[in-house]
Amino acid sequence: MIWEYWEGDGEYKESFKIALPDPIIVNNITQEELIEVITRINLIQLPEY
């Protein structure tokens, strides 16, 4: 039950983590590809609310 996880991070954050699938393991990724992935993550523009 979600109640067990509530105190650590909060029920919404724990629910989100539980709902996510396991990460996909990627083999044979080059350093250039990894740099591209990290660069794209760092360049994400979040909307201002």
Biopython code that builds the backbone (N, CA, C, O; Angstrom):
import numpy as np
from Bio.PDB.StructureBuilder import StructureBuilder

atoms = [
    (1, "MET", "N", (0.834, -1.182, 0.000)),
    (1, "MET", "CA", (0.000, 0.000, 0.000)),
    (1, "MET", "C", (0.879, 1.246, 0.000)),
    (1, "MET", "O", (1.984, 1.225, 0.543)),
    (2, "ILE", "N", (0.408, 2.305, -0.591)),
    (2, "ILE", "CA", (1.163, 3.543, -0.716)),
    (2, "ILE", "C", (1.469, 4.149, 0.650)),
    (2, "ILE", "O", (2.500, 4.802, 0.812)),
    (3, "TRP", "N", (0.617, 3.953, 1.612)),
    (3, "TRP", "CA", (0.807, 4.555, 2.938)),
    (3, "TRP", "C", (2.178, 4.217, 3.520)),
    (3, "TRP", "O", (2.751, 5.040, 4.234)),
    (4, "GLU", "N", (2.712, 3.050, 3.241)),
    (4, "GLU", "CA", (4.004, 2.641, 3.774)),
    (4, "GLU", "C", (5.124, 3.540, 3.272)),
    (4, "GLU", "O", (6.122, 3.717, 3.971)),
    (5, "TYR", "N", (4.989, 4.104, 2.093)),
    (5, "TYR", "CA", (6.033, 4.914, 1.472)),
    (5, "TYR", "C", (5.867, 6.408, 1.733)),
    (5, "TYR", "O", (6.742, 7.193, 1.368)),
    (6, "TRP", "N", (4.789, 6.806, 2.341)),
    (6, "TRP", "CA", (4.424, 8.203, 2.426)),
    (6, "TRP", "C", (5.465, 9.058, 3.131)),
    (6, "TRP", "O", (5.766, 10.154, 2.659)),
    (7, "GLU", "N", (6.014, 8.606, 4.217)),
    (7, "GLU", "CA", (6.889, 9.441, 5.015)),
    (7, "GLU", "C", (8.204, 9.762, 4.331)),
    (7, "GLU", "O", (8.720, 10.864, 4.517)),
    (8, "GLY", "N", (8.763, 8.871, 3.561)),
    (8, "GLY", "CA", (10.074, 9.101, 2.956)),
    (8, "GLY", "C", (10.087, 10.261, 1.986)),
    (8, "GLY", "O", (10.739, 11.271, 2.248)),
    (9, "ASP", "N", (9.384, 10.142, 0.874)),
    (9, "ASP", "CA", (9.407, 11.172, -0.161)),
    (9, "ASP", "C", (8.039, 11.787, -0.404)),
    (9, "ASP", "O", (7.928, 12.763, -1.146)),
    (10, "GLY", "N", (7.042, 11.262, 0.178)),
    (10, "GLY", "CA", (5.691, 11.712, -0.099)),
    (10, "GLY", "C", (5.001, 10.716, -1.015)),
    (10, "GLY", "O", (5.642, 10.061, -1.836)),
    (11, "GLU", "N", (3.701, 10.610, -0.866)),
    (11, "GLU", "CA", (2.975, 9.568, -1.594)),
    (11, "GLU", "C", (2.966, 9.773, -3.102)),
    (11, "GLU", "O", (2.969, 8.794, -3.848)),
    (12, "TYR", "N", (2.956, 11.009, -3.570)),
    (12, "TYR", "CA", (2.924, 11.232, -5.014)),
    (12, "TYR", "C", (4.234, 10.818, -5.664)),
    (12, "TYR", "O", (4.236, 10.170, -6.711)),
    (13, "LYS", "N", (5.338, 11.188, -5.052)),
    (13, "LYS", "CA", (6.644, 10.830, -5.599)),
    (13, "LYS", "C", (6.841, 9.319, -5.570)),
    (13, "LYS", "O", (7.333, 8.744, -6.541)),
    (14, "GLU", "N", (6.468, 8.672, -4.482)),
    (14, "GLU", "CA", (6.595, 7.213, -4.389)),
    (14, "GLU", "C", (5.679, 6.517, -5.383)),
    (14, "GLU", "O", (6.075, 5.524, -5.992)),
    (15, "SER", "N", (4.465, 7.018, -5.559)),
    (15, "SER", "CA", (3.541, 6.427, -6.539)),
    (15, "SER", "C", (4.127, 6.506, -7.939)),
    (15, "SER", "O", (4.024, 5.561, -8.721)),
    (16, "PHE", "N", (4.741, 7.638, -8.247)),
    (16, "PHE", "CA", (5.357, 7.818, -9.559)),
    (16, "PHE", "C", (6.504, 6.836, -9.752)),
    (16, "PHE", "O", (6.624, 6.226, -10.815)),
    (17, "LYS", "N", (7.355, 6.675, -8.729)),
    (17, "LYS", "CA", (8.481, 5.740, -8.834)),
    (17, "LYS", "C", (7.993, 4.301, -8.991)),
    (17, "LYS", "O", (8.584, 3.533, -9.751)),
    (18, "ILE", "N", (6.937, 3.929, -8.293)),
    (18, "ILE", "CA", (6.398, 2.572, -8.382)),
    (18, "ILE", "C", (5.819, 2.319, -9.774)),
    (18, "ILE", "O", (5.920, 1.209, -10.299)),
    (19, "ALA", "N", (5.211, 3.349, -10.373)),
    (19, "ALA", "CA", (4.548, 3.196, -11.664)),
    (19, "ALA", "C", (5.525, 3.118, -12.833)),
    (19, "ALA", "O", (5.169, 2.618, -13.900)),
    (20, "LEU", "N", (6.756, 3.605, -12.647)),
    (20, "LEU", "CA", (7.720, 3.592, -13.747)),
    (20, "LEU", "C", (8.202, 2.175, -14.049)),
    (20, "LEU", "O", (8.383, 1.373, -13.133)),
    (21, "PRO", "N", (8.409, 1.864, -15.322)),
    (21, "PRO", "CA", (8.986, 0.554, -15.648)),
    (21, "PRO", "C", (10.467, 0.532, -15.277)),
    (21, "PRO", "O", (11.073, 1.582, -15.058)),
    (22, "ASP", "N", (11.037, -0.646, -15.208)),
    (22, "ASP", "CA", (12.466, -0.761, -14.957)),
    (22, "ASP", "C", (13.224, -0.145, -16.124)),
    (22, "ASP", "O", (12.789, -0.259, -17.270)),
    (23, "PRO", "N", (14.344, 0.502, -15.854)),
    (23, "PRO", "CA", (15.114, 1.109, -16.946)),
    (23, "PRO", "C", (15.633, 0.056, -17.925)),
    (23, "PRO", "O", (15.911, -1.082, -17.549)),
    (24, "ILE", "N", (15.755, 0.457, -19.169)),
    (24, "ILE", "CA", (16.274, -0.431, -20.203)),
    (24, "ILE", "C", (17.798, -0.350, -20.182)),
    (24, "ILE", "O", (18.369, 0.741, -20.176)),
    (25, "ILE", "N", (18.442, -1.494, -20.172)),
    (25, "ILE", "CA", (19.900, -1.550, -20.207)),
    (25, "ILE", "C", (20.357, -1.450, -21.657)),
    (25, "ILE", "O", (19.911, -2.210, -22.517)),
    (26, "VAL", "N", (21.244, -0.510, -21.911)),
    (26, "VAL", "CA", (21.750, -0.301, -23.266)),
    (26, "VAL", "C", (23.192, -0.778, -23.310)),
    (26, "VAL", "O", (24.042, -0.297, -22.560)),
    (27, "ASN", "N", (23.454, -1.710, -24.179)),
    (27, "ASN", "CA", (24.814, -2.212, -24.370)),
    (27, "ASN", "C", (25.433, -1.560, -25.595)),
    (27, "ASN", "O", (24.726, -1.095, -26.488)),
    (28, "ASN", "N", (26.741, -1.530, -25.627)),
    (28, "ASN", "CA", (27.495, -1.035, -26.791)),
    (28, "ASN", "C", (27.168, 0.414, -27.137)),
    (28, "ASN", "O", (26.999, 0.744, -28.311)),
    (29, "ILE", "N", (27.077, 1.280, -26.134)),
    (29, "ILE", "CA", (26.860, 2.699, -26.397)),
    (29, "ILE", "C", (28.230, 3.376, -26.432)),
    (29, "ILE", "O", (29.095, 3.111, -25.597)),
    (30, "THR", "N", (28.399, 4.241, -27.403)),
    (30, "THR", "CA", (29.687, 4.930, -27.512)),
    (30, "THR", "C", (29.704, 6.136, -26.594)),
    (30, "THR", "O", (28.662, 6.587, -26.119)),
    (31, "GLN", "N", (30.899, 6.655, -26.348)),
    (31, "GLN", "CA", (31.029, 7.826, -25.499)),
    (31, "GLN", "C", (30.333, 9.025, -26.150)),
    (31, "GLN", "O", (29.718, 9.832, -25.453)),
    (32, "GLU", "N", (30.422, 9.149, -27.454)),
    (32, "GLU", "CA", (29.770, 10.249, -28.160)),
    (32, "GLU", "C", (28.250, 10.181, -28.004)),
    (32, "GLU", "O", (27.599, 11.206, -27.802)),
    (33, "GLU", "N", (27.691, 8.987, -28.099)),
    (33, "GLU", "CA", (26.247, 8.826, -27.920)),
    (33, "GLU", "C", (25.839, 9.179, -26.496)),
    (33, "GLU", "O", (24.814, 9.828, -26.288)),
    (34, "LEU", "N", (26.621, 8.763, -25.530)),
    (34, "LEU", "CA", (26.327, 9.072, -24.135)),
    (34, "LEU", "C", (26.395, 10.573, -23.879)),
    (34, "LEU", "O", (25.552, 11.124, -23.171)),
    (35, "ILE", "N", (27.387, 11.227, -24.448)),
    (35, "ILE", "CA", (27.503, 12.681, -24.313)),
    (35, "ILE", "C", (26.283, 13.362, -24.924)),
    (35, "ILE", "O", (25.767, 14.325, -24.356)),
    (36, "GLU", "N", (25.818, 12.880, -26.067)),
    (36, "GLU", "CA", (24.632, 13.457, -26.719)),
    (36, "GLU", "C", (23.394, 13.315, -25.827)),
    (36, "GLU", "O", (22.621, 14.263, -25.688)),
    (37, "VAL", "N", (23.209, 12.171, -25.238)),
    (37, "VAL", "CA", (22.053, 11.945, -24.349)),
    (37, "VAL", "C", (22.108, 12.894, -23.155)),
    (37, "VAL", "O", (21.114, 13.542, -22.827)),
    (38, "ILE", "N", (23.258, 12.975, -22.513)),
    (38, "ILE", "CA", (23.407, 13.839, -21.338)),
    (38, "ILE", "C", (23.229, 15.306, -21.717)),
    (38, "ILE", "O", (22.621, 16.072, -20.970)),
    (39, "THR", "N", (23.752, 15.695, -22.864)),
    (39, "THR", "CA", (23.602, 17.078, -23.322)),
    (39, "THR", "C", (22.135, 17.416, -23.548)),
    (39, "THR", "O", (21.675, 18.485, -23.146)),
    (40, "ARG", "N", (21.400, 16.516, -24.186)),
    (40, "ARG", "CA", (19.972, 16.772, -24.433)),
    (40, "ARG", "C", (19.192, 16.880, -23.130)),
    (40, "ARG", "O", (18.299, 17.718, -23.011)),
    (41, "ILE", "N", (19.520, 16.041, -22.155)),
    (41, "ILE", "CA", (18.838, 16.108, -20.861)),
    (41, "ILE", "C", (19.113, 17.456, -20.197)),
    (41, "ILE", "O", (18.205, 18.075, -19.643)),
    (42, "ASN", "N", (20.366, 17.909, -20.254)),
    (42, "ASN", "CA", (20.734, 19.173, -19.613)),
    (42, "ASN", "C", (20.154, 20.395, -20.313)),
    (42, "ASN", "O", (20.015, 21.448, -19.690)),
    (43, "LEU", "N", (19.816, 20.279, -21.579)),
    (43, "LEU", "CA", (19.300, 21.419, -22.333)),
    (43, "LEU", "C", (17.781, 21.522, -22.345)),
    (43, "LEU", "O", (17.228, 22.402, -23.006)),
    (44, "ILE", "N", (17.110, 20.649, -21.634)),
    (44, "ILE", "CA", (15.637, 20.687, -21.598)),
    (44, "ILE", "C", (15.182, 22.010, -20.995)),
    (44, "ILE", "O", (15.639, 22.409, -19.924)),
    (45, "GLN", "N", (14.295, 22.670, -21.683)),
    (45, "GLN", "CA", (13.732, 23.938, -21.210)),
    (45, "GLN", "C", (12.400, 23.654, -20.513)),
    (45, "GLN", "O", (11.434, 23.237, -21.152)),
    (46, "LEU", "N", (12.359, 23.879, -19.224)),
    (46, "LEU", "CA", (11.127, 23.672, -18.481)),
    (46, "LEU", "C", (10.275, 24.937, -18.559)),
    (46, "LEU", "O", (10.799, 26.043, -18.427)),
    (47, "PRO", "N", (8.970, 24.784, -18.772)),
    (47, "PRO", "CA", (8.110, 25.970, -18.836)),
    (47, "PRO", "C", (8.010, 26.625, -17.457)),
    (47, "PRO", "O", (8.043, 25.951, -16.427)),
    (48, "GLU", "N", (7.890, 27.938, -17.464)),
    (48, "GLU", "CA", (7.711, 28.666, -16.214)),
    (48, "GLU", "C", (6.220, 28.798, -15.941)),
    (48, "GLU", "O", (5.449, 29.201, -16.812)),
    (49, "TYR", "N", (5.829, 28.457, -14.736)),
    (49, "TYR", "CA", (4.414, 28.529, -14.361)),
    (49, "TYR", "C", (4.180, 29.708, -13.458)),
    (49, "TYR", "O", (3.050, 29.944, -13.031)),
]
sb = StructureBuilder()
sb.init_structure("model")
sb.init_model(0)
sb.init_chain("A")
sb.init_seg("    ")
for serial, (resi, resn, name, xyz) in enumerate(atoms, 1):
    if name == "N":
        sb.init_residue(resn, " ", resi, " ")
    sb.init_atom(name, np.array(xyz, "f"), 0.0, 1.0, " ", f" {name:<3s}", serial, name[0])
structure = sb.get_structure()
